[in-house]
Amino acid sequence: MIQSKHKTALIKMMWDGTEITAGRVFGISNANQYLVELFREKIVKFRWCTDANNPKRRFKLWRIDDFQKAKRYLGGKI
């Protein structure tokens, strides 16, 4: 598993159970690529959501699925 400071930052953002979207993450360019890598490592999962004002607009809400793997990824530093 390749450690990445961006993936570490994303896990820390989601640690308290918060769901995030790639578009709302500041400071990480193209956060979606890191979220997909975490998904492939089976650390996070997503659900589709629609905008209340525009039902045609869909986006993914990401959250931690396996907290044990996430803690191992962080090296137990949380």
C-alpha positions as CSV (number, residue, x, y, z in Angstrom):
1,M,0.0,0.0,0.0
2,I,1.6,3.3,-1.1
3,Q,1.3,6.0,1.5
4,S,0.1,9.3,0.2
5,K,-0.2,12.5,2.2
6,H,-3.4,13.3,0.3
7,K,-5.0,10.0,1.1
8,T,-4.0,10.4,4.7
9,A,-5.6,13.9,4.8
10,L,-8.8,12.5,3.3
11,I,-9.0,9.7,5.8
12,K,-8.5,12.2,8.6
13,M,-11.3,14.4,7.2
14,M,-13.7,11.4,7.3
15,W,-12.6,9.9,10.6
16,D,-15.4,11.2,12.7
17,G,-18.0,9.8,10.4
18,T,-18.3,12.8,8.1
19,E,-19.2,12.2,4.5
20,I,-17.3,14.3,2.0
21,T,-17.5,15.0,-1.7
22,A,-14.4,15.5,-3.9
23,G,-15.6,18.9,-5.0
24,R,-15.7,20.2,-1.4
25,V,-12.2,19.2,-0.5
26,F,-9.9,22.2,-0.5
27,G,-6.1,21.9,-0.9
28,I,-6.1,18.6,-2.8
29,S,-6.2,18.9,-6.5
30,N,-8.3,16.2,-8.2
31,A,-9.3,14.6,-4.8
32,N,-11.4,12.1,-6.7
33,Q,-8.4,10.1,-7.8
34,Y,-7.3,9.6,-4.2
35,L,-10.8,8.7,-3.1
36,V,-11.0,6.0,-5.9
37,E,-7.6,4.6,-4.7
38,L,-9.0,4.3,-1.2
39,F,-12.1,2.7,-2.6
40,R,-10.0,0.1,-4.4
41,E,-8.1,-0.6,-1.1
42,K,-11.6,-1.2,0.5
43,I,-11.1,1.6,3.1
44,V,-13.9,3.9,1.9
45,K,-17.2,3.5,0.1
46,F,-19.6,5.9,-1.5
47,R,-23.3,6.5,-2.1
48,W,-24.9,8.5,-4.9
49,C,-26.8,11.6,-3.9
50,T,-28.8,14.2,-5.8
51,D,-29.0,17.9,-5.4
52,A,-32.3,19.1,-3.9
53,N,-32.6,22.0,-6.3
54,N,-31.6,20.0,-9.4
55,P,-32.4,16.2,-9.3
56,K,-30.4,15.6,-12.5
57,R,-27.2,16.7,-10.7
58,R,-25.7,13.6,-9.0
59,F,-22.6,13.4,-6.8
60,K,-20.9,10.8,-4.6
61,L,-20.7,11.1,-0.8
62,W,-17.6,9.3,0.5
63,R,-17.2,7.8,4.0
64,I,-15.0,5.3,5.8
65,D,-16.2,1.8,5.5
66,D,-13.5,-0.1,7.4
67,F,-12.1,1.8,10.3
68,Q,-9.6,-0.9,11.2
69,K,-8.0,-0.6,7.7
70,A,-8.1,3.2,7.9
71,K,-6.4,3.1,11.3
72,R,-3.7,0.8,9.9
73,Y,-3.2,3.1,6.9
74,L,-2.7,6.0,9.3
75,G,-0.3,3.9,11.4
76,G,-2.5,4.1,14.5
77,K,-1.9,7.9,14.7
78,I,-5.5,8.8,15.3
